[in-house]
Amino acid sequence: MIPFESTDTYYRNTNFKKFRVGTCEGLWRATPDAYEILALINRKKGNGHFKETMNWVEQSCKRDGKKLRLLETFNIRLYWNSVCKHGYKRKKGTLFTLEKVFD
């Protein structure tokens, strides 16, 4: 399993931290009820690191009893794959924020 690496400091005066799993990099934060991902990019497509990243975050949510939110999901392919294949739902009152609850 590829390690999940995160900075201890916040990114450019925001309340998000940078993270990396292999060639995937992004911004995340923890709220009282959820782990939220604001940005995520795989620097080398097709190597499985995106799936590994999502597995890391989903397992962390299950372990900690939190929801997973993908904030501002403007990538239409990611949006529909998340909804149709992975059980995400649009967060009430938003257009582009997806949320998944783990039982």
N, C-alpha and C positions, 0 to 999 in steps of 0.2 A: 504494500500500500504506500502510495506517495504521501509524504508528510504534508500537513497543513501548517503553513507558516504565516504568522500575523505580526504586525508591528505593535509595539506597546504604546506608541504615540498616535495622536489623531492627525489625519491628513489635511493639510492646508486650512487650519482654523475651522474644520467641520467636526461633526461628532462621528465620523466614519474612520475606520482603520484600514490600512492596506493589507491584503493577504495574497498568498500564492500557494498553488498546488501544482507542482510541475511547471508546465508552460502556461497555466491559467493564472491570471492576476485580476484583482478587483478590489472593491471597497465594500466593507461590511460594518454592521454595528449590532449590538445587543440591546433590546428593549426589555421591559419587564415580562412581556408575553411572547416575544418573537426574536428570531435572528433575521436581520434584513440585509439583502444584497442590493446595493445601488448600481454597481458596475461590475461587469465580468467579461473578460476577453481571453481567448485562447490564442497565444502567439504562434502556435503550430497546429493547424487544424488536422483532424483525423487521427490523432494519437491517443484518444481516449481520456485525456486529462480533464475535459469538461465533465464527462460522466463521473470520473473520480472525484472531482470537486463537489458535484451535486450529491454524491454518496456521502462524502465527509459531512456536509452541512445537514443533510437529512438525518444521518445517524446522530449528530449532535443535538438536533431538535428532539428526536425521540428520547434520547438519554436525559435531556434537561426539561422535557415537558413543554417545549415551545413550538410555536407556529414558525413556518418559513415564509418570508415575504420577498418577492422579487419586485423591487420598486421601479417604476417607470420603464416597463417592458415595451420599448418601442420596436424591437426586432419582431416582426410579425411571425416569422417562422418559429422563433423561440416561444412567443406568446401562445400560438395555437398548438404546438407540440406539448407545451406544459399543461394546457387545458385538456386537450384531447387524449393524450397518452399517459400523463403523469398525475392526474387528479387535482390540479390546481384550479382555483376559482377566483374570479375577479373580486377584489375586496370591495365591499359595499361602499358606495360613495366615491369610487375612483374609476378611471377609465383604463389605466395601464398598470395598475398594481395587482399582482397575482399573490394568492395566499394559499398555503396548504397546511392543513391541520393533521397532526399525527396522533393516533389513539394508542 
